[in-house]
Amino acid sequence: MAPPTREGGHLNIDPPLSAREWGRQQADRSPRWSAEKWQRIAIALGVCVAPDPVPDSEEEAA
């Protein structure tokens, strides 16, 4: 962490991480849910989970 500095009468402290980087680190630490678990949660909540979209190139090949 950079030492605090004074600019224009205000104390500036550079944060060690940006909020976005902090969020990425938190997400990396969290457990990953499998597709099966997402489906079970959706059923429990009464939500319809749409299947993953198929890219156009695969649709044309089928």
PDB file of N, CA, C, O and CB in Angstrom:
ATOM      1  N   MET A   1       0.854  -1.176   0.000  1.00  0.00           N
ATOM      2  CA  MET A   1       0.000   0.000   0.000  1.00  0.00           C
ATOM      3  C   MET A   1       0.893   1.229   0.000  1.00  0.00           C
ATOM      4  O   MET A   1       1.867   1.303   0.749  1.00  0.00           O
ATOM      5  CB  MET A   1      -0.968   0.004   1.223  1.00  0.00           C
ATOM      6  N   ALA A   2       0.555   2.180  -0.837  1.00  0.00           N
ATOM      7  CA  ALA A   2       1.344   3.410  -0.936  1.00  0.00           C
ATOM      8  C   ALA A   2       1.140   4.252   0.322  1.00  0.00           C
ATOM      9  O   ALA A   2       0.060   4.247   0.913  1.00  0.00           O
ATOM     10  CB  ALA A   2       0.952   4.220  -2.207  1.00  0.00           C
ATOM     11  N   PRO A   3       2.191   4.979   0.729  1.00  0.00           N
ATOM     12  CA  PRO A   3       2.032   5.833   1.911  1.00  0.00           C
ATOM     13  C   PRO A   3       1.058   6.973   1.615  1.00  0.00           C
ATOM     14  O   PRO A   3       0.969   7.427   0.475  1.00  0.00           O
ATOM     15  CB  PRO A   3       3.402   6.400   2.362  1.00  0.00           C
ATOM     16  N   PRO A   4       0.321   7.444   2.638  1.00  0.00           N
ATOM     17  CA  PRO A   4      -0.611   8.543   2.420  1.00  0.00           C
ATOM     18  C   PRO A   4       0.116   9.819   2.006  1.00  0.00           C
ATOM     19  O   PRO A   4       1.228  10.084   2.463  1.00  0.00           O
ATOM     20  CB  PRO A   4      -1.430   8.796   3.680  1.00  0.00           C
ATOM     21  N   THR A   5      -0.501  10.585   1.160  1.00  0.00           N
ATOM     22  CA  THR A   5       0.060  11.869   0.729  1.00  0.00           C
ATOM     23  C   THR A   5      -1.002  12.954   0.904  1.00  0.00           C
ATOM     24  O   THR A   5      -2.195  12.667   1.005  1.00  0.00           O
ATOM     25  CB  THR A   5       0.549  11.801  -0.761  1.00  0.00           C
ATOM     26  N   ARG A   6      -0.546  14.194   0.938  1.00  0.00           N
ATOM     27  CA  ARG A   6      -1.494  15.308   1.035  1.00  0.00           C
ATOM     28  C   ARG A   6      -1.495  16.061  -0.290  1.00  0.00           C
ATOM     29  O   ARG A   6      -0.454  16.508  -0.773  1.00  0.00           O
ATOM     30  CB  ARG A   6      -1.128  16.267   2.221  1.00  0.00           C
ATOM     31  N   GLU A   7      -2.678  16.187  -0.861  1.00  0.00           N
ATOM     32  CA  GLU A   7      -2.844  16.952  -2.096  1.00  0.00           C
ATOM     33  C   GLU A   7      -4.053  17.860  -1.914  1.00  0.00           C
ATOM     34  O   GLU A   7      -5.146  17.387  -1.602  1.00  0.00           O
ATOM     35  CB  GLU A   7      -3.020  16.008  -3.347  1.00  0.00           C
ATOM     36  N   GLY A   8      -3.865  19.129  -2.102  1.00  0.00           N
ATOM     37  CA  GLY A   8      -4.982  20.066  -1.994  1.00  0.00           C
ATOM     38  C   GLY A   8      -5.643  20.070  -0.626  1.00  0.00           C
ATOM     39  O   GLY A   8      -6.835  20.356  -0.521  1.00  0.00           O
ATOM     40  N   GLY A   9      -4.894  19.758   0.421  1.00  0.00           N
ATOM     41  CA  GLY A   9      -5.452  19.762   1.761  1.00  0.00           C
ATOM     42  C   GLY A   9      -6.174  18.485   2.139  1.00  0.00           C
ATOM     43  O   GLY A   9      -6.702  18.383   3.246  1.00  0.00           O
ATOM     44  N   HIS A  10      -6.210  17.490   1.229  1.00  0.00           N
ATOM     45  CA  HIS A  10      -6.884  16.230   1.510  1.00  0.00           C
ATOM     46  C   HIS A  10      -5.863  15.112   1.604  1.00  0.00           C
ATOM     47  O   HIS A  10      -4.866  15.096   0.883  1.00  0.00           O
ATOM     48  CB  HIS A  10      -7.932  15.913   0.430  1.00  0.00           C
ATOM     49  N   LEU A  11      -6.128  14.193   2.493  1.00  0.00           N
ATOM     50  CA  LEU A  11      -5.260  13.033   2.652  1.00  0.00           C
ATOM     51  C   LEU A  11      -5.673  11.978   1.628  1.00  0.00           C
ATOM     52  O   LEU A  11      -6.814  11.516   1.636  1.00  0.00           O
ATOM     53  CB  LEU A  11      -5.335  12.465   4.108  1.00  0.00           C
ATOM     54  N   ASN A  12      -4.750  11.598   0.750  1.00  0.00           N
ATOM     55  CA  ASN A  12      -5.029  10.580  -0.263  1.00  0.00           C
ATOM     56  C   ASN A  12      -4.354   9.273   0.126  1.00  0.00           C
ATOM     57  O   ASN A  12      -3.146   9.235   0.356  1.00  0.00           O
ATOM     58  CB  ASN A  12      -4.549  11.042  -1.662  1.00  0.00           C
ATOM     59  N   ILE A  13      -5.131   8.215   0.200  1.00  0.00           N
ATOM     60  CA  ILE A  13      -4.597   6.895   0.491  1.00  0.00           C
ATOM     61  C   ILE A  13      -4.985   5.989  -0.674  1.00  0.00           C
ATOM     62  O   ILE A  13      -6.170   5.799  -0.948  1.00  0.00           O
ATOM     63  CB  ILE A  13      -5.133   6.337   1.867  1.00  0.00           C
ATOM     64  N   ASP A  14      -3.999   5.439  -1.350  1.00  0.00           N
ATOM     65  CA  ASP A  14      -4.285   4.526  -2.452  1.00  0.00           C
ATOM     66  C   ASP A  14      -4.704   3.173  -1.898  1.00  0.00           C
ATOM     67  O   ASP A  14      -3.960   2.572  -1.123  1.00  0.00           O
ATOM     68  CB  ASP A  14      -3.057   4.378  -3.381  1.00  0.00           C
ATOM     69  N   PRO A  15      -5.869   2.685  -2.273  1.00  0.00           N
ATOM     70  CA  PRO A  15      -6.292   1.378  -1.777  1.00  0.00           C
ATOM     71  C   PRO A  15      -5.408   0.279  -2.366  1.00  0.00           C
ATOM     72  O   PRO A  15      -4.918   0.416  -3.487  1.00  0.00           O
ATOM     73  CB  PRO A  15      -7.776   1.119  -2.122  1.00  0.00           C
ATOM     74  N   PRO A  16      -5.202  -0.799  -1.626  1.00  0.00           N
ATOM     75  CA  PRO A  16      -4.344  -1.873  -2.124  1.00  0.00           C
ATOM     76  C   PRO A  16      -4.948  -2.581  -3.344  1.00  0.00           C
ATOM     77  O   PRO A  16      -4.209  -3.072  -4.196  1.00  0.00           O
ATOM     78  CB  PRO A  16      -4.088  -2.884  -1.015  1.00  0.00           C
ATOM     79  N   LEU A  17      -6.255  -2.638  -3.434  1.00  0.00           N
ATOM     80  CA  LEU A  17      -6.919  -3.295  -4.560  1.00  0.00           C
ATOM     81  C   LEU A  17      -8.084  -2.432  -5.031  1.00  0.00           C
ATOM     82  O   LEU A  17      -8.695  -1.708  -4.245  1.00  0.00           O
ATOM     83  CB  LEU A  17      -7.414  -4.717  -4.166  1.00  0.00           C
ATOM     84  N   SER A  18      -8.376  -2.520  -6.303  1.00  0.00           N
ATOM     85  CA  SER A  18      -9.584  -1.859  -6.793  1.00  0.00           C
ATOM     86  C   SER A  18     -10.781  -2.691  -6.334  1.00  0.00           C
ATOM     87  O   SER A  18     -10.636  -3.873  -6.020  1.00  0.00           O
ATOM     88  CB  SER A  18      -9.561  -1.698  -8.366  1.00  0.00           C
ATOM     89  N   ALA A  19     -11.930  -2.091  -6.298  1.00  0.00           N
ATOM     90  CA  ALA A  19     -13.137  -2.805  -5.899  1.00  0.00           C
ATOM     91  C   ALA A  19     -13.397  -3.985  -6.836  1.00  0.00           C
ATOM     92  O   ALA A  19     -13.825  -5.051  -6.395  1.00  0.00           O
ATOM     93  CB  ALA A  19     -14.346  -1.853  -5.886  1.00  0.00           C
ATOM     94  N   ARG A  20     -13.142  -3.792  -8.105  1.00  0.00           N
ATOM     95  CA  ARG A  20     -13.373  -4.860  -9.079  1.00  0.00           C
ATOM     96  C   ARG A  20     -12.439  -6.046  -8.821  1.00  0.00           C
ATOM     97  O   ARG A  20     -12.871  -7.197  -8.868  1.00  0.00           O
ATOM     98  CB  ARG A  20     -13.176  -4.331 -10.511  1.00  0.00           C
ATOM     99  N   GLU A  21     -11.167  -5.769  -8.551  1.00  0.00           N
ATOM    100  CA  GLU A  21     -10.209  -6.832  -8.267  1.00  0.00           C
ATOM    101  C   GLU A  21     -10.573  -7.549  -6.971  1.00  0.00           C
ATOM    102  O   GLU A  21     -10.451  -8.771  -6.881  1.00  0.00           O
ATOM    103  CB  GLU A  21      -8.785  -6.264  -8.180  1.00  0.00           C
ATOM    104  N   TRP A  22     -11.019  -6.793  -5.967  1.00  0.00           N
ATOM    105  CA  TRP A  22     -11.435  -7.398  -4.708  1.00  0.00           C
ATOM    106  C   TRP A  22     -12.606  -8.341  -4.952  1.00  0.00           C
ATOM    107  O   TRP A  22     -12.634  -9.448  -4.413  1.00  0.00           O
ATOM    108  CB  TRP A  22     -11.816  -6.313  -3.677  1.00  0.00           C
ATOM    109  N   GLY A  23     -13.570  -7.912  -5.760  1.00  0.00           N
ATOM    110  CA  GLY A  23     -14.719  -8.753  -6.081  1.00  0.00           C
ATOM    111  C   GLY A  23     -14.313 -10.035  -6.785  1.00  0.00           C
ATOM    112  O   GLY A  23     -14.851 -11.106  -6.503  1.00  0.00           O
ATOM    113  N   ARG A  24     -13.365  -9.924  -7.700  1.00  0.00           N
ATOM    114  CA  ARG A  24     -12.871 -11.128  -8.397  1.00  0.00           C
ATOM    115  C   ARG A  24     -12.221 -12.099  -7.423  1.00  0.00           C
ATOM    116  O   ARG A  24     -12.418 -13.310  -7.520  1.00  0.00           O
ATOM    117  CB  ARG A  24     -11.866 -10.743  -9.497  1.00  0.00           C
ATOM    118  N   GLN A  25     -11.447 -11.567  -6.487  1.00  0.00           N
ATOM    119  CA  GLN A  25     -10.812 -12.439  -5.499  1.00  0.00           C
ATOM    120  C   GLN A  25     -11.848 -13.118  -4.616  1.00  0.00           C
ATOM    121  O   GLN A  25     -11.706 -14.297  -4.291  1.00  0.00           O
ATOM    122  CB  GLN A  25      -9.835 -11.643  -4.639  1.00  0.00           C
ATOM    123  N   GLN A  26     -12.882 -12.391  -4.226  1.00  0.00           N
ATOM    124  CA  GLN A  26     -13.936 -12.989  -3.410  1.00  0.00           C
ATOM    125  C   GLN A  26     -14.660 -14.088  -4.187  1.00  0.00           C
ATOM    126  O   GLN A  26     -14.959 -15.144  -3.630  1.00  0.00           O
ATOM    127  CB  GLN A  26     -14.935 -11.913  -2.950  1.00  0.00           C
ATOM    128  N   ALA A  27     -14.942 -13.846  -5.464  1.00  0.00           N
ATOM    129  CA  ALA A  27     -15.613 -14.854  -6.287  1.00  0.00           C
ATOM    130  C   ALA A  27     -14.749 -16.092  -6.462  1.00  0.00           C
ATOM    131  O   ALA A  27     -15.263 -17.210  -6.472  1.00  0.00           O
ATOM    132  CB  ALA A  27     -15.971 -14.274  -7.652  1.00  0.00           C
ATOM    133  N   ASP A  28     -13.437 -15.905  -6.601  1.00  0.00           N
ATOM    134  CA  ASP A  28     -12.528 -17.044  -6.744  1.00  0.00           C
ATOM    135  C   ASP A  28     -12.510 -17.906  -5.490  1.00  0.00           C
ATOM    136  O   ASP A  28     -12.290 -19.114  -5.574  1.00  0.00           O
ATOM    137  CB  ASP A  28     -11.117 -16.559  -7.058  1.00  0.00           C
ATOM    138  N   ARG A  29     -12.735 -17.306  -4.337  1.00  0.00           N
ATOM    139  CA  ARG A  29     -12.733 -18.051  -3.079  1.00  0.00           C
ATOM    140  C   ARG A  29     -14.045 -18.779  -2.815  1.00  0.00           C
ATOM    141  O   ARG A  29     -14.079 -19.726  -2.030  1.00  0.00           O
ATOM    142  CB  ARG A  29     -12.440 -17.117  -1.936  1.00  0.00           C
ATOM    143  N   SER A  30     -15.119 -18.351  -3.457  1.00  0.00           N
ATOM    144  CA  SER A  30     -16.428 -18.939  -3.181  1.00  0.00           C
ATOM    145  C   SER A  30     -16.578 -20.282  -3.898  1.00  0.00           C
ATOM    146  O   SER A  30     -15.976 -20.496  -4.950  1.00  0.00           O
ATOM    147  CB  SER A  30     -17.551 -17.975  -3.609  1.00  0.00           C
ATOM    148  N   PRO A  31     -17.367 -21.172  -3.340  1.00  0.00           N
ATOM    149  CA  PRO A  31     -17.553 -22.479  -3.982  1.00  0.00           C
ATOM    150  C   PRO A  31     -18.335 -22.339  -5.290  1.00  0.00           C
ATOM    151  O   PRO A  31     -19.171 -21.447  -5.434  1.00  0.00           O
ATOM    152  CB  PRO A  31     -18.285 -23.448  -3.029  1.00  0.00           C
ATOM    153  N   ARG A  32     -18.056 -23.214  -6.217  1.00  0.00           N
ATOM    154  CA  ARG A  32     -18.752 -23.223  -7.505  1.00  0.00           C
ATOM    155  C   ARG A  32     -19.945 -24.181  -7.430  1.00  0.00           C
ATOM    156  O   ARG A  32     -19.839 -25.278  -6.882  1.00  0.00           O
ATOM    157  CB  ARG A  32     -17.783 -23.637  -8.660  1.00  0.00           C
ATOM    158  N   TRP A  33     -21.055 -23.758  -7.976  1.00  0.00           N
ATOM    159  CA  TRP A  33     -22.224 -24.625  -8.009  1.00  0.00           C
ATOM    160  C   TRP A  33     -22.231 -25.379  -9.329  1.00  0.00           C
ATOM    161  O   TRP A  33     -21.938 -24.815 -10.383  1.00  0.00           O
ATOM    162  CB  TRP A  33     -23.538 -23.812  -7.824  1.00  0.00           C
ATOM    163  N   SER A  34     -22.564 -26.637  -9.258  1.00  0.00           N
ATOM    164  CA  SER A  34     -22.687 -27.448 -10.465  1.00  0.00           C
ATOM    165  C   SER A  34     -24.016 -27.114 -11.151  1.00  0.00           C
ATOM    166  O   SER A  34     -24.903 -26.508 -10.549  1.00  0.00           O
ATOM    167  CB  SER A  34     -22.596 -28.975 -10.129  1.00  0.00           C
ATOM    168  N   ALA A  35     -24.135 -27.514 -12.402  1.00  0.00           N
ATOM    169  CA  ALA A  35     -25.393 -27.302 -13.141  1.00  0.00           C
ATOM    170  C   ALA A  35     -26.532 -28.031 -12.434  1.00  0.00           C
ATOM    171  O   ALA A  35     -27.663 -27.547 -12.395  1.00  0.00           O
ATOM    172  CB  ALA A  35     -25.265 -27.798 -14.619  1.00  0.00           C
ATOM    173  N   GLU A  36     -26.219 -29.200 -11.873  1.00  0.00           N
ATOM    174  CA  GLU A  36     -27.244 -29.988 -11.170  1.00  0.00           C
ATOM    175  C   GLU A  36     -27.737 -29.233  -9.934  1.00  0.00           C
ATOM    176  O   GLU A  36     -28.933 -29.242  -9.641  1.00  0.00           O
ATOM    177  CB  GLU A  36     -26.683 -31.380 -10.761  1.00  0.00           C
ATOM    178  N   LYS A  37     -26.834 -28.584  -9.213  1.00  0.00           N
ATOM    179  CA  LYS A  37     -27.248 -27.830  -8.031  1.00  0.00           C
ATOM    180  C   LYS A  37     -28.089 -26.620  -8.429  1.00  0.00           C
ATOM    181  O   LYS A  37     -29.089 -26.326  -7.775  1.00  0.00           O
ATOM    182  CB  LYS A  37     -26.021 -27.381  -7.221  1.00  0.00           C
ATOM    183  N   TRP A  38     -27.699 -25.913  -9.494  1.00  0.00           N
ATOM    184  CA  TRP A  38     -28.503 -24.789  -9.982  1.00  0.00           C
ATOM    185  C   TRP A  38     -29.912 -25.267 -10.314  1.00  0.00           C
ATOM    186  O   TRP A  38     -30.890 -24.582 -10.015  1.00  0.00           O
ATOM    187  CB  TRP A  38     -27.844 -24.138 -11.227  1.00  0.00           C
ATOM    188  N   GLN A  39     -30.016 -26.437 -10.930  1.00  0.00           N
ATOM    189  CA  GLN A  39     -31.317 -26.985 -11.306  1.00  0.00           C
ATOM    190  C   GLN A  39     -32.150 -27.289 -10.057  1.00  0.00           C
ATOM    191  O   GLN A  39     -33.341 -26.978 -10.020  1.00  0.00           O
ATOM    192  CB  GLN A  39     -31.140 -28.262 -12.159  1.00  0.00           C
ATOM    193  N   ARG A  40     -31.535 -27.893  -9.033  1.00  0.00           N
ATOM    194  CA  ARG A  40     -32.260 -28.200  -7.794  1.00  0.00           C
ATOM    195  C   ARG A  40     -32.754 -26.926  -7.119  1.00  0.00           C
ATOM    196  O   ARG A  40     -33.883 -26.880  -6.629  1.00  0.00           O
ATOM    197  CB  ARG A  40     -31.363 -28.991  -6.829  1.00  0.00           C
ATOM    198  N   ILE A  41     -31.913 -25.890  -7.091  1.00  0.00           N
ATOM    199  CA  ILE A  41     -32.313 -24.617  -6.478  1.00  0.00           C
ATOM    200  C   ILE A  41     -33.457 -23.993  -7.274  1.00  0.00           C
ATOM    201  O   ILE A  41     -34.411 -23.471  -6.698  1.00  0.00           O
ATOM    202  CB  ILE A  41     -31.107 -23.637  -6.403  1.00  0.00           C
ATOM    203  N   ALA A  42     -33.355 -24.050  -8.587  1.00  0.00           N
ATOM    204  CA  ALA A  42     -34.412 -23.491  -9.440  1.00  0.00           C
ATOM    205  C   ALA A  42     -35.739 -24.191  -9.181  1.00  0.00           C
ATOM    206  O   ALA A  42     -36.779 -23.536  -9.103  1.00  0.00           O
ATOM    207  CB  ALA A  42     -34.032 -23.615 -10.928  1.00  0.00           C
ATOM    208  N   ILE A  43     -35.716 -25.507  -9.047  1.00  0.00           N
ATOM    209  CA  ILE A  43     -36.943 -26.263  -8.773  1.00  0.00           C
ATOM    210  C   ILE A  43     -37.502 -25.852  -7.416  1.00  0.00           C
ATOM    211  O   ILE A  43     -38.708 -25.648  -7.275  1.00  0.00           O
ATOM    212  CB  ILE A  43     -36.675 -27.796  -8.811  1.00  0.00           C
ATOM    213  N   ALA A  44     -36.631 -25.731  -6.419  1.00  0.00           N
ATOM    214  CA  ALA A  44     -37.075 -25.349  -5.074  1.00  0.00           C
ATOM    215  C   ALA A  44     -37.701 -23.958  -5.063  1.00  0.00           C
ATOM    216  O   ALA A  44     -38.646 -23.706  -4.316  1.00  0.00           O
ATOM    217  CB  ALA A  44     -35.902 -25.397  -4.095  1.00  0.00           C
ATOM    218  N   LEU A  45     -37.174 -23.056  -5.889  1.00  0.00           N
ATOM    219  CA  LEU A  45     -37.694 -21.686  -5.936  1.00  0.00           C
ATOM    220  C   LEU A  45     -38.806 -21.504  -6.958  1.00  0.00           C
ATOM    221  O   LEU A  45     -39.410 -20.434  -7.042  1.00  0.00           O
ATOM    222  CB  LEU A  45     -36.577 -20.728  -6.244  1.00  0.00           C
ATOM    223  N   GLY A  46     -39.078 -22.548  -7.734  1.00  0.00           N
ATOM    224  CA  GLY A  46     -40.117 -22.451  -8.760  1.00  0.00           C
ATOM    225  C   GLY A  46     -39.701 -21.602  -9.945  1.00  0.00           C
ATOM    226  O   GLY A  46     -40.529 -20.911 -10.538  1.00  0.00           O
ATOM    227  N   VAL A  47     -38.428 -21.649 -10.293  1.00  0.00           N
ATOM    228  CA  VAL A  47     -37.880 -20.858 -11.385  1.00  0.00           C
ATOM    229  C   VAL A  47     -37.571 -21.772 -12.553  1.00  0.00           C
ATOM    230  O   VAL A  47     -37.090 -22.888 -12.357  1.00  0.00           O
ATOM    231  CB  VAL A  47     -36.615 -20.092 -10.941  1.00  0.00           C
ATOM    232  N   CYS A  48     -37.838 -21.319 -13.756  1.00  0.00           N
ATOM    233  CA  CYS A  48     -37.494 -22.077 -14.957  1.00  0.00           C
ATOM    234  C   CYS A  48     -36.117 -21.621 -15.431  1.00  0.00           C
ATOM    235  O   CYS A  48     -35.918 -20.450 -15.753  1.00  0.00           O
ATOM    236  CB  CYS A  48     -38.572 -21.885 -16.083  1.00  0.00           C
ATOM    237  N   VAL A  49     -35.175 -22.553 -15.470  1.00  0.00           N
ATOM    238  CA  VAL A  49     -33.825 -22.236 -15.925  1.00  0.00           C
ATOM    239  C   VAL A  49     -33.711 -22.649 -17.382  1.00  0.00           C
ATOM    240  O   VAL A  49     -33.855 -23.825 -17.714  1.00  0.00           O
ATOM    241  CB  VAL A  49     -32.742 -22.949 -15.050  1.00  0.00           C
ATOM    242  N   ALA A  50     -33.452 -21.686 -18.243  1.00  0.00           N
ATOM    243  CA  ALA A  50     -33.322 -21.971 -19.672  1.00  0.00           C
ATOM    244  C   ALA A  50     -31.995 -22.680 -19.939  1.00  0.00           C
ATOM    245  O   ALA A  50     -31.004 -22.410 -19.261  1.00  0.00           O
ATOM    246  CB  ALA A  50     -33.421 -20.665 -20.506  1.00  0.00           C
ATOM    247  N   PRO A  51     -31.968 -23.571 -20.908  1.00  0.00           N
ATOM    248  CA  PRO A  51     -30.695 -24.224 -21.248  1.00  0.00           C
ATOM    249  C   PRO A  51     -29.720 -23.211 -21.833  1.00  0.00           C
ATOM    250  O   PRO A  51     -30.121 -22.155 -22.322  1.00  0.00           O
ATOM    251  CB  PRO A  51     -30.923 -25.384 -22.248  1.00  0.00           C
ATOM    252  N   ASP A  52     -28.449 -23.544 -21.777  1.00  0.00           N
ATOM    253  CA  ASP A  52     -27.431 -22.665 -22.356  1.00  0.00           C
ATOM    254  C   ASP A  52     -27.691 -22.518 -23.845  1.00  0.00           C
ATOM    255  O   ASP A  52     -27.992 -23.505 -24.515  1.00  0.00           O
ATOM    256  CB  ASP A  52     -26.000 -23.216 -22.100  1.00  0.00           C
ATOM    257  N   PRO A  53     -27.581 -21.296 -24.381  1.00  0.00           N
ATOM    258  CA  PRO A  53     -27.802 -21.105 -25.819  1.00  0.00           C
ATOM    259  C   PRO A  53     -26.713 -21.801 -26.635  1.00  0.00           C
ATOM    260  O   PRO A  53     -25.555 -21.874 -26.225  1.00  0.00           O
ATOM    261  CB  PRO A  53     -27.843 -19.604 -26.163  1.00  0.00           C
ATOM    262  N   VAL A  54     -27.109 -22.302 -27.781  1.00  0.00           N
ATOM    263  CA  VAL A  54     -26.175 -22.961 -28.687  1.00  0.00           C
ATOM    264  C   VAL A  54     -25.655 -21.911 -29.657  1.00  0.00           C
ATOM    265  O   VAL A  54     -26.452 -21.203 -30.272  1.00  0.00           O
ATOM    266  CB  VAL A  54     -26.852 -24.157 -29.449  1.00  0.00           C
ATOM    267  N   PRO A  55     -24.338 -21.791 -29.811  1.00  0.00           N
ATOM    268  CA  PRO A  55     -23.803 -20.820 -30.773  1.00  0.00           C
ATOM    269  C   PRO A  55     -24.288 -21.116 -32.186  1.00  0.00           C
ATOM    270  O   PRO A  55     -24.560 -22.268 -32.524  1.00  0.00           O
ATOM    271  CB  PRO A  55     -22.272 -20.822 -30.738  1.00  0.00           C
ATOM    272  N   ASP A  56     -24.398 -20.084 -33.006  1.00  0.00           N
ATOM    273  CA  ASP A  56     -24.922 -20.229 -34.374  1.00  0.00           C
ATOM    274  C   ASP A  56     -24.160 -21.272 -35.179  1.00  0.00           C
ATOM    275  O   ASP A  56     -24.770 -22.019 -35.944  1.00  0.00           O
ATOM    276  CB  ASP A  56     -24.868 -18.894 -35.100  1.00  0.00           C
ATOM    277  N   SER A  57     -22.847 -21.341 -35.024  1.00  0.00           N
ATOM    278  CA  SER A  57     -22.045 -22.265 -35.828  1.00  0.00           C
ATOM    279  C   SER A  57     -22.415 -23.718 -35.538  1.00  0.00           C
ATOM    280  O   SER A  57     -22.358 -24.546 -36.448  1.00  0.00           O
ATOM    281  CB  SER A  57     -20.552 -22.042 -35.563  1.00  0.00           C
ATOM    282  N   GLU A  58     -22.793 -24.058 -34.303  1.00  0.00           N
ATOM    283  CA  GLU A  58     -23.180 -25.419 -33.969  1.00  0.00           C
ATOM    284  C   GLU A  58     -24.569 -25.739 -34.497  1.00  0.00           C
ATOM    285  O   GLU A  58     -24.829 -26.875 -34.891  1.00  0.00           O
ATOM    286  CB  GLU A  58     -23.130 -25.629 -32.463  1.00  0.00           C
ATOM    287  N   GLU A  59     -25.477 -24.748 -34.512  1.00  0.00           N
ATOM    288  CA  GLU A  59     -26.812 -24.977 -35.048  1.00  0.00           C
ATOM    289  C   GLU A  59     -26.764 -25.316 -36.523  1.00  0.00           C
ATOM    290  O   GLU A  59     -27.500 -26.189 -36.984  1.00  0.00           O
ATOM    291  CB  GLU A  59     -27.685 -23.761 -34.825  1.00  0.00           C
ATOM    292  N   GLU A  60     -25.913 -24.642 -37.262  1.00  0.00           N
ATOM    293  CA  GLU A  60     -25.809 -24.874 -38.693  1.00  0.00           C
ATOM    294  C   GLU A  60     -25.204 -26.247 -38.995  1.00  0.00           C
ATOM    295  O   GLU A  60     -25.549 -26.877 -39.995  1.00  0.00           O
ATOM    296  CB  GLU A  60     -24.973 -23.778 -39.340  1.00  0.00           C
ATOM    297  N   ALA A  61     -24.295 -26.707 -38.120  1.00  0.00           N
ATOM    298  CA  ALA A  61     -23.647 -27.998 -38.348  1.00  0.00           C
ATOM    299  C   ALA A  61     -24.590 -29.152 -38.045  1.00  0.00           C
ATOM    300  O   ALA A  61     -24.404 -30.243 -38.584  1.00  0.00           O
ATOM    301  CB  ALA A  61     -22.387 -28.118 -37.496  1.00  0.00           C
ATOM    302  N   ALA A  62     -25.597 -28.949 -37.199  1.00  0.00           N
ATOM    303  CA  ALA A  62     -26.504 -30.036 -36.800  1.00  0.00           C
ATOM    304  C   ALA A  62     -27.565 -30.325 -37.803  1.00  0.00           C
ATOM    305  O   ALA A  62     -28.390 -31.213 -37.590  1.00  0.00           O
ATOM    306  CB  ALA A  62     -27.148 -29.720 -35.511  1.00  0.00           C
TER     307      ALA A  62
END
